[in-house]
Amino acid sequence: MAGHSKFKNIMHRKGAQDKKRSAMFSKLSRELTVAAKMGTADPEMNPRLRAAVSAAKAQSMPKDNIQRAIDKASGGDAENYEELRYEGFGPGGTALIVEALTDNRNRTATNVRTIFSKNGGNLGASGSVSHGFERLGLIAYAAAAGSADQVLEAAIEAGADDVESDEDGHQIWTAVDSLHEVARALEAALGEAESVKLAWRPTTSVEVDGDAAAQLLKLIDSLEEDDDVQTVWGNYEVSDEVMEKLG
């Protein structure tokens, strides 16, 4: 197990999400409804819903909003959302995986394709980039949860596969099948996680800078702004120095 890897899997930029809280709540609500509809409305008996509730709480989503989204799953007016995955190529030779929840796959496909083409990317066929990623479980904790050594020790005890710690927080990786078992064990040791989810982790990363970095980040922001897009995963790394230059 690597405890101090410098590798960073950039799922999204926190700043972009913080500025769009209402849009974020909408996406969280959609995931809560879908999770409750696919299983039971009891988070204790529904691992996906439990993870969705944890993610909503981590973003300070009001309890009433969370419960409303869950209750909506049992109502007759709940939309039928479909889970979709898009794969594409971004500036600088980067690879991106876009996960969406939609009630209109034609609209979503058109929007995602347009965003890629307008921002120096190309939408690929299914499987065109996912072969360069691993499907894993990801548990995220804030830096305040403990020191790198404390979190590493707790993760080993809980049965995790890998840990990455830096000043922004801790990312704990697990096998897909053991995600929720490890998350429960970590909750007892470290408290509630910021997020518990399935993730795409790149097997290799691409360093991007200059104009390519600026265009790539614009592409990712545009994708995240789309109502149907839930998460964008990538194999890119942008150094702190480049981020500072880009403002």
ZAPAKOL-800321 format. One line per field, with one value per residue (C-alpha): x, y, z; residue number from 1. Coordinates in nm, 4 decimals, always signed. Example, Ala and Ser with C-alpha at 12.3 -4.5 7.8 and 13.67 -1.06 7.14 Angstrom:
<rs>
c1 = [+1.2300_+1.3670]
c2 = [-0.4500_-0.1060]
c3 = [+0.7800_+0.7140]
torba = [1_2]
</rs>
This chain:
<rs>
c1 = [+0.0000_+0.1348_+0.0757_+0.2300_+0.1848_+0.2274_-0.0190_-0.3391_-0.6505_-0.8277_-1.1976_-1.3020_-1.1895_-1.3498_-1.3782_-1.5970_-1.8418_-1.8418_-1.9513_-2.2537_-2.4132_-2.7690_-2.6636_-2.4661_-2.7695_-2.9717_-2.7186_-2.7011_-3.0814_-3.0884_-2.8396_-3.0373_-3.3590_-3.1992_-3.0241_-3.3469_-3.5449_-3.2950_-3.2966_-3.4656_-3.5234_-3.3311_-2.9654_-2.8581_-2.9870_-2.8873_-2.5109_-2.5512_-2.8074_-2.5873_-2.3023_-2.5318_-2.6537_-2.2932_-2.1998_-2.5001_-2.4177_-2.0544_-2.1766_-2.4031_-2.7220_-3.0175_-3.1723_-3.5156_-3.3766_-3.2140_-3.5337_-3.7428_-3.5142_-3.5382_-3.9167_-3.9466_-3.8314_-4.1527_-4.3755_-4.5431_-4.3997_-4.0334_-3.8430_-3.6865_-3.3173_-3.0716_-2.7051_-2.4742_-2.0978_-1.9148_-1.5465_-1.3409_-1.0119_-0.9190_-0.6404_-0.2831_-0.3469_-0.5697_-0.8456_-1.1778_-1.4672_-1.7981_-2.0731_-2.4282_-2.7800_-3.0420_-3.4067_-3.3222_-3.0181_-3.0368_-3.0171_-2.7289_-2.5303_-2.5694_-2.4674_-2.1621_-2.0451_-2.0851_-1.8931_-1.6039_-1.5832_-1.6069_-1.3237_-1.0543_-1.1664_-1.3238_-1.5927_-1.4810_-1.6580_-1.7418_-1.4210_-1.1927_-1.0326_-1.1719_-0.9088_-0.6605_-0.8508_-0.9274_-1.2780_-1.2299_-1.4001_-1.2951_-1.3439_-1.2463_-1.1665_-1.0732_-0.7188_-0.8588_-0.9593_-0.6052_-0.2403_-0.1246_+0.0107_-0.3112_-0.5259_-0.2892_-0.3041_-0.6856_-0.7068_-0.4839_-0.6930_-1.0138_-0.8868_-0.8256_-0.5890_-0.4179_-0.4049_-0.3015_-0.2638_-0.1724_-0.2602_-0.6051_-0.7088_-0.6994_-0.8115_-0.8573_-0.8913_-1.0614_-1.1789_-1.5314_-1.6808_-1.5338_-1.6071_-1.8934_-1.7418_-1.4210_-1.6196_-1.8083_-1.4852_-1.3248_-1.6294_-1.5789_-1.2137_-1.2172_-1.5798_-1.8037_-1.6297_-1.6713_-1.7661_-1.7940_-1.8280_-1.7198_-1.4437_-1.2273_-0.8570_-0.6137_-0.3301_-0.1012_-0.1309_-0.0520_+0.1131_-0.0611_+0.0485_+0.0178_-0.2659_-0.3543_-0.4111_-0.6288_-0.8382_-0.8659_-0.9904_-1.2414_-1.3635_-1.4047_-1.5834_-1.8229_-1.8975_-1.9600_-2.1962_-2.4246_-2.7272_-2.7053_-2.3343_-2.2656_-1.8880_-1.5866_-1.2806_-0.9493_-0.5911_-0.4460_-0.2213_-0.1855_+0.0933_+0.0244_+0.2453_+0.0346_-0.2868_-0.1608_-0.0762_-0.4221_-0.5740]
c2 = [+0.0000_+0.3418_+0.5935_+0.9074_+0.8912_+1.2228_+1.1060_+1.3102_+1.1898_+1.5145_+1.4326_+1.7945_+2.1314_+2.2203_+2.5864_+2.5204_+2.3293_+2.5719_+2.8543_+2.6609_+2.5332_+2.5236_+2.3219_+2.0920_+2.0358_+1.9482_+1.6820_+1.5457_+1.5291_+1.3348_+1.0809_+1.0462_+0.9801_+0.7288_+0.5468_+0.5232_+0.4098_+0.1342_-0.0094_+0.0659_+0.4129_+0.3112_+0.4209_+0.1517_-0.1157_+0.0583_+0.1209_+0.3473_+0.5621_+0.5733_+0.7047_+0.9625_+1.0838_+1.1144_+1.3165_+1.5455_+1.6016_+1.6751_+1.9588_+2.0937_+2.0019_+2.0625_+1.7518_+1.8457_+1.8551_+1.5156_+1.3583_+1.5168_+1.3678_+1.0238_+1.0462_+1.1448_+0.7946_+0.6401_+0.9020_+0.8468_+1.1692_+1.0675_+1.0912_+0.7783_+0.8556_+0.6535_+0.6162_+0.6918_+0.6992_+0.8941_+0.8636_+1.1197_+1.2924_+1.6373_+1.8851_+1.7751_+1.4082_+1.3653_+1.1088_+1.1854_+0.9743_+1.1554_+1.0029_+1.1282_+1.0729_+1.1734_+1.1457_+1.2222_+1.0426_+1.2241_+1.5641_+1.4580_+1.2980_+1.6086_+1.8407_+1.6365_+1.6000_+1.9744_+2.0639_+1.8387_+1.9787_+2.3433_+2.3020_+2.1229_+1.7678_+1.4740_+1.2379_+0.8775_+0.5443_+0.3364_+0.1764_+0.4198_+0.5494_+0.3409_+0.0721_+0.3227_+0.3461_+0.1140_+0.0903_+0.1241_+0.2427_+0.5849_+0.7190_+1.0821_+1.2512_+1.6098_+1.6795_+1.7455_+1.3784_+1.2966_+1.2901_+1.0880_+0.8200_+0.8036_+0.7691_+0.5132_+0.3027_+0.3225_+0.2345_-0.0714_-0.1859_-0.1358_-0.3394_-0.0595_-0.1097_+0.2294_+0.5730_+0.9110_+1.2006_+1.5626_+1.9065_+1.8867_+1.5673_+1.1891_+0.9563_+0.5950_+0.3384_+0.0002_-0.2835_-0.2189_-0.5089_-0.3976_-0.0229_-0.0043_-0.2541_-0.0481_+0.2762_+0.1471_+0.0421_+0.3803_+0.5666_+0.3995_+0.5087_+0.8486_+0.9637_+1.0246_+1.0527_+1.3473_+1.1053_+0.7326_+0.6402_+0.4285_+0.5983_+0.5777_+0.5889_+0.6313_+0.3813_+0.6545_+1.0323_+1.3085_+1.6351_+1.9303_+2.2948_+2.6196_+2.6685_+2.2988_+2.3169_+2.6266_+2.4685_+2.1380_+2.3054_+2.5043_+2.1783_+2.0143_+2.3186_+2.3229_+1.9530_+1.9942_+2.2844_+2.0576_+1.9568_+1.5896_+1.5418_+1.4032_+1.3503_+1.4002_+1.1811_+1.2368_+1.1160_+1.4667_+1.6426_+2.0188_+2.1501_+2.4063_+2.6540_+2.6224_+2.6511_+2.9739_+3.1184_+3.0309_+3.2010]
c3 = [+0.0000_-0.0952_+0.1805_+0.0383_-0.3371_-0.5183_-0.7805_-0.7819_-0.9548_-1.0289_-1.0291_-1.0564_-0.9317_-0.5998_-0.6917_-0.9936_-0.7804_-0.4897_-0.7188_-0.8412_-0.5206_-0.6519_-0.9574_-0.7307_-0.5072_-0.8163_-0.9152_-0.5623_-0.5499_-0.8751_-0.7422_-0.4167_-0.6076_-0.8435_-0.5588_-0.3570_-0.6598_-0.7458_-0.3944_-0.0661_+0.0790_+0.3923_+0.3619_+0.6087_+0.3712_+0.0468_+0.0061_-0.2965_-0.1158_+0.1933_-0.0205_-0.1821_+0.1576_+0.2783_-0.0306_+0.0187_+0.3858_+0.2991_+0.0749_+0.3526_+0.1698_+0.4081_+0.5637_+0.4271_+0.0722_+0.1191_+0.2486_-0.0285_-0.2934_-0.1312_-0.0939_-0.4598_-0.5577_-0.4249_-0.5867_-0.9192_-1.0602_-1.0269_-1.3543_-1.4977_-1.5098_-1.7126_-1.6227_-1.9138_-1.9583_-2.2266_-2.3114_-2.4922_-2.5545_-2.4264_-2.5103_-2.4454_-2.5147_-2.2096_-2.1606_-1.9911_-1.8634_-1.8180_-1.6046_-1.6482_-1.5175_-1.7720_-1.8646_-2.2293_-2.3701_-2.7064_-2.5376_-2.3169_-2.5991_-2.8147_-2.5311_-2.4320_-2.7937_-2.8507_-2.5342_-2.6347_-2.9885_-2.8772_-2.6273_-2.8238_-2.7496_-2.9268_-2.8025_-2.8512_-2.8748_-2.5703_-2.4441_-2.6249_-2.3031_-2.0152_-2.0807_-1.9347_-1.6071_-1.3167_-1.1698_-0.7930_-0.4777_-0.3482_+0.0046_+0.0596_+0.3896_+0.4663_+0.5822_+0.9320_+0.9650_+1.0772_+0.9795_+0.6798_+0.9147_+1.1166_+0.8059_+0.6547_+0.9707_+0.9800_+0.6094_+0.6478_+0.9432_+0.7423_+0.4468_+0.1940_-0.1004_-0.1303_+0.0316_-0.1086_+0.1343_+0.0676_+0.2016_+0.0394_+0.2167_+0.1973_-0.0820_+0.0181_-0.2595_-0.2354_-0.4552_-0.5876_-0.3912_-0.0590_-0.0853_+0.1632_+0.4061_+0.4200_+0.4448_+0.7503_+0.9196_+0.8476_+0.9771_+1.3142_+1.3181_+1.1446_+1.1454_+0.8459_+0.5092_+0.2720_-0.0038_-0.0734_-0.4393_-0.7305_-0.9245_-1.2343_-1.1512_-1.4422_-1.4686_-1.6037_-1.5938_-1.8428_-1.7375_-1.9026_-1.9030_-2.0965_-2.3435_-2.3341_-1.9570_-1.9891_-2.2639_-2.0754_-1.7570_-1.9605_-2.1172_-1.7763_-1.6322_-1.9281_-1.8859_-1.5127_-1.5803_-1.7842_-1.5762_-1.6782_-1.6056_-1.2585_-1.2578_-1.4842_-1.4361_-1.6118_-1.6430_-1.6347_-1.3880_-1.3741_-1.1513_-0.8784_-1.0646_-1.3809_-1.1797_-1.0225_-1.3634_-1.4905_-1.1892]
torba = [1_2_3_4_5_6_7_8_9_10_11_12_13_14_15_16_17_18_19_20_21_22_23_24_25_26_27_28_29_30_31_32_33_34_35_36_37_38_39_40_41_42_43_44_45_46_47_48_49_50_51_52_53_54_55_56_57_58_59_60_61_62_63_64_65_66_67_68_69_70_71_72_73_74_75_76_77_78_79_80_81_82_83_84_85_86_87_88_89_90_91_92_93_94_95_96_97_98_99_100_101_102_103_104_105_106_107_108_109_110_111_112_113_114_115_116_117_118_119_120_121_122_123_124_125_126_127_128_129_130_131_132_133_134_135_136_137_138_139_140_141_142_143_144_145_146_147_148_149_150_151_152_153_154_155_156_157_158_159_160_161_162_163_164_165_166_167_168_169_170_171_172_173_174_175_176_177_178_179_180_181_182_183_184_185_186_187_188_189_190_191_192_193_194_195_196_197_198_199_200_201_202_203_204_205_206_207_208_209_210_211_212_213_214_215_216_217_218_219_220_221_222_223_224_225_226_227_228_229_230_231_232_233_234_235_236_237_238_239_240_241_242_243_244_245_246_247]
</rs>
